[in-house]
Amino acid sequence: MNRTLALAFGVLSAWSAHCAPFADPTRPPGALENVAGAAAPGAPRLESVLIAPDRRVAVISGQQVTVGSRFGDGRVVRITESEVVIRTPGGDESLKLLAASGKRAAPEGEKRK
């Protein structure tokens, strides 16, 4: 009887813990709000950038683009480490890879403290 009761208690405890909405303890406070406000739903989103000596490639909303290629009703005119500029009939549209955080990578050779 005790074994059956202990088993039932264990199953119910595991089930309730599985259903609980746990937050990621490593996520910075307000991280979800910043991501949600970064771009409107359905708006193009810059996902990644690859810069090599012989090419510059970006991925915008799952589509791979290069300088000069078309995206939507515009044409890609510039790709940098953190931004892609698309020239549309309504003007230039800038897509940023990361929100401006004020943080920059340390130059090569500089030691971290």
NORFENHU-V833299 format. One line per field, one symbol per residue. phi: phi as a letter, one per 20 degrees, with the letter a starting at -180 (. if undefined). A space follows every 50 residues. Layout:
# NORFENHU-V833299
phi: ???
This chain:
# NORFENHU-V833299
phi: .fffffffffffffffffefeeeffeffgmffffffefbfgnffcfdacc dcgdacccddlndeccfneebmeccfdbcdfcbcddedgepfdddefcff dnecffffneeee
